[in-house]
Amino acid sequence: MTFPRVLRSEWIKFRTLRSTVWTTVITAVVMVGFALMMASLLRLATDTPEMAEGMAQDPGMQAAGMTGTFAITLGYSFAQLAVAVLAALVVTNEYSTGMVRSTFAAEPRRLPTLGAKLVVIVVTVVVVITVALAVAYLVTLPILDAAGMSVDLSDAEQVRALLGCVLYLATVAAFSLAVGTLMRHSAGAIFTLVAIFFVLPIIFSIVTAASDAVWAEWVNKLLPSVAGERIISTGPTPDTLLEPWTGYAVLAGYTVALLVAAAVTLRRRDA
């Protein structure tokens, strides 16, 4: 049993599930849909001074940076949930059906199986998000041009944000795969991922906004999603957040640690 054969086996299992097809389609549609919505709002704001002033004064808009790239990548915050669920189910589905026993009987070393699943999910996410961003760019191009906010591919910051969107979501997929491997239960893994990527950032953003607690500010900036998504930002870095590459390094560190823990437990626990 060579690694290419294990990889082929995992690819067959992955692509033949209906949930995989629907989730990838939904992810792409969400990315393109939010890009169209934001581009339309930016176009409307150019003709409505009051709206433009309100958007310019919004702290979230200021932190993100009002550019065409911001509009194109806006959907990542919702697409990350679909990506996280898909990656977790790659592992937990096999435990729920008992198929994992057949998988480990065919490849008793187990770690090649984890590596193959990681390659399959990360490559799939990279391809899907790249295609979604390309489509979003094409469909919003005339709208953003009319608003005077077309994407500037000669701007290193905007290029970094576009590539960072792909990199961030691919890392979220790897992070979620590790969580699924550690928990081995679909509902538990999905609940944990929703808490990490959605609930905790909301809670700590409220705490930091309502108080001057330094500890809450530090915890907030080091949360996986808050730190990692800095790689997609195009505006100036607020004092309460990390620099783009520093933030992504924090997320990458969490992901590597979880993958190592997942590899260790995968070998030690019974199927």
C-alpha positions in Angstrom: 0.0 0.0 0.0 1.9 3.1 -1.3 1.0 6.7 -0.5 -0.3 7.4 -4.0 -2.7 4.5 -3.7 -3.9 5.8 -0.3 -4.3 9.2 -1.8 -6.3 7.8 -4.7 -8.5 5.9 -2.2 -9.2 9.0 -0.2 -10.0 11.1 -3.3 -12.5 8.5 -4.4 -14.2 8.5 -1.0 -14.2 12.3 -1.0 -15.6 13.1 -4.4 -18.3 10.4 -4.4 -20.1 11.9 -1.4 -23.1 14.1 -2.3 -22.3 16.3 0.7 -18.9 17.1 -0.8 -20.4 18.3 -4.0 -23.1 20.4 -2.3 -20.7 21.9 0.2 -18.1 23.0 -2.4 -20.8 24.5 -4.6 -22.3 26.4 -1.7 -18.9 27.7 -0.7 -18.3 29.0 -4.2 -21.8 30.5 -4.5 -21.4 32.2 -1.1 -18.1 33.8 -2.1 -19.5 35.1 -5.4 -22.8 36.2 -3.9 -21.2 38.3 -1.1 -18.8 39.8 -3.6 -21.7 41.0 -5.8 -23.6 42.3 -2.8 -20.6 44.3 -1.5 -19.7 45.6 -4.9 -23.2 46.8 -5.4 -23.2 48.6 -2.0 -19.9 50.3 -2.9 -21.4 51.4 -6.2 -24.5 52.8 -4.4 -22.3 54.6 -1.9 -20.6 56.6 -4.7 -24.0 58.1 -5.5 -25.1 58.5 -1.8 -22.8 60.8 0.2 -24.5 60.0 3.5 -24.0 56.3 2.9 -20.4 56.7 1.9 -19.7 58.8 5.0 -21.3 56.2 7.3 -19.3 53.3 5.7 -16.1 55.3 6.0 -16.8 55.9 9.8 -17.6 52.3 10.5 -14.8 50.7 12.5 -15.1 47.3 10.8 -14.8 49.0 7.4 -11.8 51.0 8.5 -10.1 47.9 9.8 -10.7 46.0 6.6 -9.8 48.7 4.2 -12.3 49.9 1.6 -10.9 48.4 -1.7 -12.2 46.2 -4.5 -10.3 43.4 -2.9 -12.3 43.8 0.3 -15.5 43.3 -1.7 -14.2 40.2 -3.6 -13.0 38.5 -0.4 -15.9 39.4 1.8 -17.6 36.0 1.6 -14.6 34.2 3.2 -16.1 34.9 6.7 -19.1 32.7 5.8 -17.4 30.3 3.5 -15.0 29.3 6.3 -17.9 27.6 8.1 -18.6 25.4 5.0 -15.0 24.6 4.7 -14.6 23.7 8.3 -17.6 21.4 8.3 -16.5 19.7 5.1 -13.0 19.1 6.5 -14.3 17.7 9.8 -16.7 15.4 8.1 -13.9 13.9 6.0 -12.8 12.1 9.1 -15.9 11.9 11.3 -18.1 10.4 8.6 -15.9 7.3 8.5 -16.1 6.9 12.3 -19.9 7.3 12.3 -20.3 4.6 9.6 -17.6 2.3 10.8 -15.8 2.5 7.5 -12.6 3.6 9.3 -12.0 0.0 10.4 -11.8 -1.0 6.7 -9.5 1.9 6.0 -7.1 1.1 8.8 -7.2 -2.6 7.9 -6.0 -1.7 4.4 -3.4 0.8 5.7 -2.5 -0.2 9.3 0.2 2.5 9.6 -2.7 5.1 9.8 -0.5 8.2 9.3 -0.5 7.9 5.5 -4.3 7.9 5.7 -4.3 11.2 7.7 -1.8 12.7 5.3 -3.9 11.7 2.3 -7.0 13.2 3.8 -5.1 16.4 4.5 -3.8 16.6 0.9 -7.2 16.0 -0.6 -9.1 18.5 1.5 -6.4 21.3 1.3 -6.0 20.9 -2.5 -9.8 20.9 -3.0 -10.3 24.1 -0.9 -7.4 25.8 -2.8 -9.0 25.0 -6.2 -12.5 25.9 -5.1 -11.6 29.2 -3.5 -9.3 30.2 -6.3 -12.1 29.6 -8.9 -14.6 31.4 -6.7 -12.4 34.5 -6.4 -11.7 34.5 -10.1 -15.4 34.4 -10.9 -16.1 37.0 -8.2 -13.5 39.2 -9.8 -15.0 38.9 -13.3 -18.6 39.5 -12.3 -17.8 42.5 -10.0 -15.3 44.1 -12.4 -17.8 46.5 -14.2 -19.5 47.4 -10.9 -16.3 48.2 -9.0 -14.9 50.1 -12.0 -18.0 52.3 -12.0 -17.5 52.8 -8.2 -13.8 53.7 -8.8 -12.7 50.8 -6.7 -11.4 48.2 -9.1 -8.9 45.6 -7.9 -5.3 46.8 -8.3 -3.2 43.8 -9.0 -0.1 45.9 -9.0 -0.7 46.7 -5.3 1.2 44.2 -3.2 -1.2 44.6 -0.3 -4.2 43.7 -2.4 -2.5 40.8 -4.0 -1.5 39.5 -0.6 -5.1 39.8 0.6 -6.3 37.8 -2.4 -3.7 35.0 -2.0 -4.2 35.2 1.8 -7.9 34.4 1.3 -7.0 31.1 -0.3 -4.2 30.5 2.2 -6.5 31.2 5.2 -9.3 29.0 4.1 -6.9 26.2 3.2 -5.4 26.4 6.7 -8.9 26.5 8.2 -9.5 23.2 6.4 -6.4 21.6 7.8 -7.3 23.0 11.3 -10.8 21.5 11.1 -9.5 18.1 9.8 -7.3 17.9 12.9 -10.2 18.7 15.2 -12.3 16.1 13.5 -9.6 13.5 13.9 -9.2 14.4 17.6 -13.0 14.3 18.4 -14.1 11.6 16.0 -17.7 12.7 16.4 -19.5 14.9 13.7 -21.8 16.9 16.0 -19.0 17.5 18.6 -16.5 18.6 16.0 -18.9 20.9 14.2 -20.0 22.5 17.5 -16.4 23.0 18.5 -15.5 24.6 15.1 -18.5 26.9 15.2 -17.5 28.0 18.7 -13.9 28.6 17.7 -14.5 30.5 14.4 -17.8 32.3 15.2 -18.9 32.3 18.8 -15.7 33.2 20.6 -14.7 36.1 18.3 -18.2 37.6 18.8 -18.0 37.2 22.6 -14.5 38.7 22.9 -15.2 41.6 20.5 -18.1 42.5 22.7 -16.0 42.3 25.9 -13.2 44.4 24.4 -15.6 47.0 23.1 -17.4 47.2 26.4 -14.4 47.3 28.7 -10.7 48.2 28.8 -9.6 44.7 29.9 -6.1 44.2 28.5 -6.4 40.4 28.9 -9.5 40.3 26.8 -7.8 42.3 24.1 -4.9 39.9 24.0 -7.1 36.8 24.0 -9.1 38.3 21.2 -6.2 39.0 18.9 -4.8 35.5 19.5 -8.0 33.6 18.6 -7.4 31.4 15.6 -9.9 33.1 13.3 -9.2 36.7 14.4 -5.4 36.2 14.0 -5.6 34.2 10.8 -8.0 36.4 8.9 -5.6 39.3 9.3 -3.8 37.9 6.2 -6.9 39.1 4.2 -7.0 42.6 5.5 -6.0 45.6 3.3 -6.3 48.5 5.6 -4.0 49.9 8.4 -3.5 47.5 11.3 -5.3 48.6 14.5 -3.4 48.5 17.8 -5.8 45.8 19.0 -5.0 43.3 16.2 -1.8 41.6 14.9 0.0 42.4 11.7 -1.2 40.2 8.7 1.7 37.7 8.5 2.1 37.6 12.3 -1.6 36.7 12.6 -1.4 34.0 10.0 1.6 32.6 11.7 -0.5 32.2 14.9 -3.2 30.3 13.0 -0.6 28.1 11.3 1.0 27.4 14.7 -2.4 26.2 16.1 -2.9 24.1 13.0 0.5 22.4 13.2 0.0 21.7 16.9 -3.4 20.2 16.3 -2.2 18.0 13.4 0.6 16.7 15.5 -1.8 15.9 18.3 -4.2 14.3 15.8 -1.4 12.1 14.4 -0.3 10.9 17.9 -3.8 10.1 19.0 -4.7 8.4 15.7 -1.9 5.9 16.2 -2.6 5.3 19.9 -6.4 5.0 20.0 -8.5 2.0 18.8 -10.6 2.6 15.7 
